[in-house]
């Protein structure tokens, strides 16, 4: 990927914002076949590596105390994508808006 370092920075910022709340679990899944690539006990680096291990992935944010899904982000990586284009879709709610746009 041409802008890999900048794309990883975008994903890292989202993950770090979510991890500020220790009750948030972060899971990465393959968007194409639904296989879970990482779980919430993994390090930030491992979560980012899981996103970059496939072309299309979904980052799931879950409340560990209630089990309620807080939101999802669809990441699609193409060779010439700019870092701002890798987020193709996300759940439209206040929680996700804070993670994505802040």
C-alpha positions as semicolon CSV with decimal commas, in nm:
position;residue;x (nm);y (nm);z (nm)
1;X;0,000;0,000;0,000
2;X;0,136;0,335;-0,101
3;X;0,031;0,533;0,210
4;X;0,056;0,253;0,464
5;X;0,222;0,456;0,739
6;X;-0,041;0,730;0,727
7;X;-0,326;0,475;0,703
8;X;-0,194;0,294;1,011
9;X;-0,188;0,629;1,190
10;X;-0,559;0,684;1,115
11;X;-0,648;0,340;1,251
12;X;-0,418;0,382;1,552
13;X;-0,593;0,707;1,651
14;X;-0,934;0,537;1,640
15;X;-0,814;0,241;1,847
16;X;-0,645;0,465;2,103
17;X;-0,959;0,674;2,149
18;X;-1,163;0,359;2,204
19;X;-0,907;0,213;2,446
20;X;-0,932;0,519;2,672
21;X;-1,235;0,343;2,818
22;X;-1,113;0,014;2,965
23;X;-1,461;-0,136;2,927
24;X;-1,444;-0,124;2,546
25;X;-1,346;-0,440;2,363
26;X;-1,207;-0,418;2,011
27;X;-1,232;-0,704;1,765
28;X;-1,113;-0,718;1,404
29;X;-1,290;-0,938;1,153
30;X;-1,251;-1,009;0,784
31;X;-1,528;-0,827;0,596
32;X;-1,539;-1,084;0,317
33;X;-1,586;-1,409;0,510
34;X;-1,663;-1,296;0,867
35;X;-1,364;-1,469;1,028
36;X;-1,240;-1,304;1,349
37;X;-0,879;-1,195;1,303
38;X;-0,811;-1,063;1,653
39;X;-0,974;-1,029;1,991
40;X;-0,990;-0,757;2,253
41;X;-0,701;-0,891;2,460
42;X;-0,447;-0,815;2,189
43;X;-0,218;-0,516;2,173
44;X;-0,277;-0,210;1,955
45;X;-0,001;-0,325;1,719
46;X;-0,167;-0,666;1,679
47;X;-0,505;-0,508;1,603
48;X;-0,351;-0,288;1,334
49;X;-0,161;-0,585;1,188
50;X;-0,490;-0,777;1,173
51;X;-0,652;-0,492;0,978
52;X;-0,363;-0,491;0,733
53;X;-0,364;-0,870;0,692
54;X;-0,669;-0,853;0,461
55;X;-0,802;-0,614;0,197
56;X;-1,131;-0,546;0,375
57;X;-1,182;-0,566;0,749
58;X;-1,435;-0,460;1,010
59;X;-1,333;-0,324;1,347
60;X;-1,603;-0,401;1,606
61;X;-1,631;-0,200;1,926
62;X;-1,816;-0,375;2,211
63;X;-1,894;-0,283;2,570
64;X;-1,728;-0,551;2,785
65;X;-1,959;-0,481;3,078
66;X;-2,291;-0,513;2,893
67;X;-2,194;-0,706;2,579
68;X;-2,366;-0,438;2,369
69;X;-2,214;-0,351;2,033
70;X;-2,106;0,013;2,031
71;X;-2,032;0,033;1,659
72;X;-1,833;-0,093;1,363
73;X;-1,590;0,054;1,110
74;X;-1,539;-0,092;0,762
75;X;-1,178;-0,053;0,643
76;X;-1,093;-0,119;0,278
77;X;-0,727;-0,108;0,179
78;X;-0,633;-0,050;-0,182
79;X;-0,286;0,014;-0,320
80;X;-0,341;0,380;-0,406
81;X;-0,597;0,479;-0,137
82;X;-0,531;0,793;0,058
83;X;-0,547;0,756;0,438
84;X;-0,877;0,946;0,445
85;X;-1,036;0,699;0,200
86;X;-0,969;0,375;0,389
87;X;-1,275;0,420;0,613
88;X;-1,552;0,318;0,377
89;X;-1,840;0,296;0,622
90;X;-1,915;0,309;0,994
91;X;-2,208;0,283;1,230
92;X;-2,389;0,614;1,251
93;X;-2,416;0,690;1,622
94;X;-2,264;0,936;1,869
95;X;-1,998;0,695;1,992
96;X;-1,861;0,623;1,645
97;X;-1,882;0,989;1,540
98;X;-1,653;1,076;1,835
99;X;-1,402;0,807;1,733
100;X;-1,399;0,886;1,362
101;X;-1,431;1,264;1,346
102;X;-1,259;1,393;1,658
